[in-house]
């Protein structure tokens, strides 16, 4: 973790402006093409949800601004941000689970799968809520939304990015999935979020670049 030098940070004025707003978060939703991704997951027996979770985390970690956080009057940058995502428990209600980020897809899924199986047994609603080196993820597989807004805390300030995806659908022979990115405008702009969508699509189209170990999983 390091502190951003606001004297040399090119977005210092933007930070001072947007942090004073009552609602400084902005949200962008767009469809991504998962046609090739779905085929790849089926052929290699990788679970859809955890693989998407891995991608969402990997892309965010490759863009520094997604690892920036506001702490008082300072901005810090984490070396890595870990995915904290919603799961459906055995009781039929959701819970939060934080899994360690790993650059290798197979390694991440192996660990996350074990943590998820254990977390489904009870509801705690506390995992990942007392730290800011996380990324909040959720999914809504029942509807193909066109917009999405997450609940946030305004006091104290909440600067953790939030990413959601929805039910995929077919359009003109392609399979598409709504993807939503919510972020604090004092830390990033549309250019950073746009870069997120572009990089996310690149990985969706070339999943082999994410795998360095020959491990397959049964769904």
MOMONOR-V186504 format. One record per run of one state. SS is the DSSP state (@ for helix, = for strand, . for the rest). FROM is the first residue (numbers start at 1). TO is the last residue. Records with the same first field share a line. If there is no record, write none. Layout:
SS = FROM-TO ; FROM-TO
//
This chain:
. = 1-1 ; 4-11 ; 19-24 ; 34-34 ; 45-47 ; 63-63 ; 72-73 ; 78-81 ; 89-93 ; 99-104 ; 120-133 ; 141-161 ; 167-168 ; 172-173 ; 185-189 ; 206-206 ; 211-219
= = 2-3 ; 25-33 ; 68-71 ; 74-77 ; 82-88 ; 94-98 ; 134-140 ; 162-166 ; 169-171 ; 174-184
@ = 12-18 ; 35-44 ; 48-62 ; 64-67 ; 105-119 ; 190-205 ; 207-210
//
